[in-house]
Amino acid sequence: MKSFRRILPAVILTLALIGVWEVAVRTSGVRPQILPAPSRVLAQGLAHAGDIGMHTVATLQVTLLGFAVTLVVSWLLAVAVDFTPWFRSAVTPLLVASQTLPIIAIAPLIIIWFGFGTLPKVLVVVLVTFFPITLGLIEGFRTASPTATALLTSMGASRWQVFYRLRLPQAMPRFFTSLRIGITYAVVGAIFAEYVGAKAGLGIYMSIQKNSFRTDLVLAAVVVTAVLSVSLFALTYLAQRLIAPWTLTALADGKRS
């Protein structure tokens, strides 16, 4: 109930904007090819639900596969950086430099190099999501208290025991924050890669419908994309509740104080 009350203002505002959009289109007489009414977008989206659903599944597969690769690589690299201080000086500039590469220029090259299969789209997702996840983990490990680290060390804890019992739990809040940022980037990255070149997916679907002047179906695909992003974003809270519930308790305590 509390969660519903928190999102209620956003729901009301969204419905109000949709109502204004509907009235404006119907009273202005603008052509559907330019701006269709929300009711038309909904009707045409339902009429083509089969096609949109097929392309949504393709996008979701690429998103989850690319994000899974990002998580594995990010964790391995962040742990290596935490255990090897000199490695931080070598890796950090490369992480920052990776974000200076314009995806809009790199994505077509990846398609040229690796074709129109799954691999190039996965690589684009990894490029888009790798930085926030890795940086969130690296900075999260650094939040561990030096005093607590010294205390555990004085009690005979090994480096791995200090990491597991102190540094890893301390990194969880920042990890899940970066996870929420990364998962929304992942959907955008997958769709952009499909838009550049793919056989299936919401990106290529929107491109085809745009070329056919089906603005209503383009907007229907945009709505599905938004729902997909919000759903994956919400699932990160479920994952946080299952993996690190104490971080949600600490967050709630901080808000009350």
Contacts in CASP RR format, 6 or more apart in sequence:
PFRMAT RR
TARGET T0000
AUTHOR 0000-0000-0000
METHOD contacts of the structure
MODEL  1
MKSFRRILPAVILTLALIGVWEVAVRTSGVRPQILPAPSRVLAQGLAHAG
DIGMHTVATLQVTLLGFAVTLVVSWLLAVAVDFTPWFRSAVTPLLVASQT
LPIIAIAPLIIIWFGFGTLPKVLVVVLVTFFPITLGLIEGFRTASPTATA
LLTSMGASRWQVFYRLRLPQAMPRFFTSLRIGITYAVVGAIFAEYVGAKA
GLGIYMSIQKNSFRTDLVLAAVVVTAVLSVSLFALTYLAQRLIAPWTLTA
LADGKRS
18 38 0 8 1.000
19 38 0 8 1.000
21 37 0 8 1.000
21 38 0 8 1.000
22 37 0 8 1.000
22 38 0 8 1.000
22 39 0 8 1.000
25 35 0 8 1.000
25 36 0 8 1.000
25 37 0 8 1.000
26 37 0 8 1.000
32 40 0 8 1.000
32 215 0 8 1.000
32 216 0 8 1.000
33 213 0 8 1.000
33 215 0 8 1.000
34 215 0 8 1.000
35 215 0 8 1.000
36 44 0 8 1.000
36 215 0 8 1.000
36 216 0 8 1.000
36 219 0 8 1.000
40 216 0 8 1.000
41 216 0 8 1.000
41 219 0 8 1.000
41 220 0 8 1.000
41 223 0 8 1.000
42 220 0 8 1.000
44 214 0 8 1.000
44 216 0 8 1.000
44 217 0 8 1.000
44 220 0 8 1.000
45 52 0 8 1.000
45 216 0 8 1.000
45 217 0 8 1.000
45 220 0 8 1.000
48 217 0 8 1.000
48 220 0 8 1.000
51 205 0 8 1.000
52 202 0 8 1.000
52 205 0 8 1.000
52 217 0 8 1.000
52 220 0 8 1.000
52 221 0 8 1.000
52 224 0 8 1.000
53 224 0 8 1.000
54 200 0 8 1.000
55 200 0 8 1.000
55 201 0 8 1.000
55 202 0 8 1.000
55 203 0 8 1.000
55 204 0 8 1.000
55 205 0 8 1.000
55 221 0 8 1.000
56 201 0 8 1.000
56 202 0 8 1.000
56 224 0 8 1.000
56 228 0 8 1.000
58 194 0 8 1.000
58 198 0 8 1.000
58 200 0 8 1.000
58 201 0 8 1.000
58 202 0 8 1.000
59 187 0 8 1.000
59 190 0 8 1.000
59 191 0 8 1.000
59 194 0 8 1.000
59 201 0 8 1.000
59 202 0 8 1.000
59 203 0 8 1.000
59 225 0 8 1.000
59 228 0 8 1.000
60 228 0 8 1.000
61 118 0 8 1.000
62 118 0 8 1.000
62 121 0 8 1.000
62 122 0 8 1.000
62 125 0 8 1.000
62 190 0 8 1.000
62 193 0 8 1.000
62 194 0 8 1.000
62 201 0 8 1.000
63 125 0 8 1.000
63 186 0 8 1.000
63 187 0 8 1.000
63 190 0 8 1.000
63 228 0 8 1.000
63 232 0 8 1.000
65 118 0 8 1.000
65 122 0 8 1.000
65 125 0 8 1.000
66 122 0 8 1.000
66 125 0 8 1.000
66 126 0 8 1.000
66 129 0 8 1.000
66 186 0 8 1.000
66 190 0 8 1.000
67 125 0 8 1.000
67 129 0 8 1.000
67 182 0 8 1.000
67 183 0 8 1.000
67 186 0 8 1.000
69 122 0 8 1.000
69 125 0 8 1.000
69 126 0 8 1.000
70 125 0 8 1.000
70 126 0 8 1.000
70 129 0 8 1.000
70 130 0 8 1.000
70 133 0 8 1.000
70 182 0 8 1.000
70 186 0 8 1.000
71 133 0 8 1.000
73 126 0 8 1.000
73 130 0 8 1.000
73 134 0 8 1.000
74 130 0 8 1.000
74 133 0 8 1.000
74 134 0 8 1.000
74 137 0 8 1.000
75 137 0 8 1.000
77 91 0 8 1.000
77 134 0 8 1.000
78 134 0 8 1.000
78 136 0 8 1.000
78 137 0 8 1.000
78 138 0 8 1.000
78 141 0 8 1.000
79 137 0 8 1.000
79 163 0 8 1.000
80 87 0 8 1.000
81 87 0 8 1.000
81 88 0 8 1.000
81 91 0 8 1.000
81 138 0 8 1.000
82 138 0 8 1.000
82 141 0 8 1.000
82 142 0 8 1.000
82 163 0 8 1.000
82 167 0 8 1.000
83 159 0 8 1.000
83 163 0 8 1.000
88 138 0 8 1.000
92 138 0 8 1.000
95 130 0 8 1.000
95 131 0 8 1.000
95 134 0 8 1.000
95 135 0 8 1.000
98 127 0 8 1.000
98 130 0 8 1.000
98 131 0 8 1.000
99 131 0 8 1.000
101 127 0 8 1.000
103 124 0 8 1.000
103 127 0 8 1.000
103 128 0 8 1.000
103 189 0 8 1.000
103 192 0 8 1.000
104 192 0 8 1.000
106 124 0 8 1.000
106 127 0 8 1.000
107 120 0 8 1.000
107 124 0 8 1.000
107 192 0 8 1.000
107 193 0 8 1.000
107 196 0 8 1.000
108 196 0 8 1.000
110 120 0 8 1.000
110 123 0 8 1.000
110 124 0 8 1.000
110 193 0 8 1.000
111 120 0 8 1.000
111 193 0 8 1.000
111 196 0 8 1.000
111 197 0 8 1.000
113 120 0 8 1.000
114 120 0 8 1.000
114 123 0 8 1.000
116 197 0 8 1.000
116 198 0 8 1.000
116 199 0 8 1.000
117 198 0 8 1.000
117 199 0 8 1.000
120 193 0 8 1.000
121 190 0 8 1.000
121 193 0 8 1.000
121 194 0 8 1.000
121 198 0 8 1.000
124 189 0 8 1.000
124 190 0 8 1.000
124 192 0 8 1.000
124 193 0 8 1.000
125 186 0 8 1.000
125 189 0 8 1.000
125 190 0 8 1.000
125 193 0 8 1.000
128 182 0 8 1.000
128 185 0 8 1.000
128 186 0 8 1.000
128 188 0 8 1.000
128 189 0 8 1.000
129 182 0 8 1.000
129 183 0 8 1.000
129 185 0 8 1.000
129 186 0 8 1.000
132 178 0 8 1.000
132 181 0 8 1.000
132 182 0 8 1.000
132 185 0 8 1.000
133 175 0 8 1.000
133 178 0 8 1.000
133 179 0 8 1.000
133 182 0 8 1.000
135 178 0 8 1.000
136 171 0 8 1.000
136 174 0 8 1.000
136 175 0 8 1.000
136 177 0 8 1.000
136 178 0 8 1.000
137 171 0 8 1.000
137 174 0 8 1.000
137 175 0 8 1.000
137 178 0 8 1.000
139 174 0 8 1.000
140 170 0 8 1.000
140 171 0 8 1.000
140 173 0 8 1.000
140 174 0 8 1.000
140 175 0 8 1.000
141 163 0 8 1.000
141 167 0 8 1.000
141 168 0 8 1.000
141 170 0 8 1.000
141 171 0 8 1.000
143 170 0 8 1.000
143 171 0 8 1.000
143 174 0 8 1.000
144 166 0 8 1.000
144 167 0 8 1.000
144 170 0 8 1.000
144 171 0 8 1.000
145 166 0 8 1.000
145 170 0 8 1.000
148 166 0 8 1.000
149 162 0 8 1.000
149 166 0 8 1.000
149 167 0 8 1.000
152 161 0 8 1.000
152 162 0 8 1.000
152 165 0 8 1.000
152 166 0 8 1.000
153 162 0 8 1.000
157 165 0 8 1.000
169 244 0 8 1.000
169 246 0 8 1.000
172 240 0 8 1.000
172 243 0 8 1.000
172 244 0 8 1.000
172 246 0 8 1.000
172 247 0 8 1.000
173 244 0 8 1.000
173 247 0 8 1.000
173 250 0 8 1.000
173 251 0 8 1.000
176 236 0 8 1.000
176 239 0 8 1.000
176 240 0 8 1.000
176 244 0 8 1.000
176 247 0 8 1.000
179 236 0 8 1.000
179 239 0 8 1.000
180 233 0 8 1.000
180 236 0 8 1.000
183 229 0 8 1.000
183 232 0 8 1.000
183 233 0 8 1.000
183 235 0 8 1.000
183 236 0 8 1.000
184 229 0 8 1.000
184 232 0 8 1.000
184 233 0 8 1.000
186 232 0 8 1.000
187 225 0 8 1.000
187 228 0 8 1.000
187 229 0 8 1.000
187 232 0 8 1.000
188 229 0 8 1.000
191 201 0 8 1.000
191 202 0 8 1.000
191 203 0 8 1.000
191 206 0 8 1.000
191 225 0 8 1.000
192 203 0 8 1.000
194 200 0 8 1.000
194 201 0 8 1.000
194 202 0 8 1.000
194 203 0 8 1.000
194 204 0 8 1.000
195 203 0 8 1.000
195 204 0 8 1.000
195 206 0 8 1.000
195 207 0 8 1.000
197 204 0 8 1.000
198 204 0 8 1.000
202 221 0 8 1.000
202 224 0 8 1.000
202 225 0 8 1.000
203 221 0 8 1.000
205 217 0 8 1.000
205 221 0 8 1.000
206 218 0 8 1.000
206 221 0 8 1.000
206 222 0 8 1.000
209 215 0 8 1.000
209 217 0 8 1.000
209 218 0 8 1.000
209 221 0 8 1.000
210 218 0 8 1.000
237 248 0 8 1.000
240 247 0 8 1.000
240 248 0 8 1.000
241 248 0 8 1.000
END
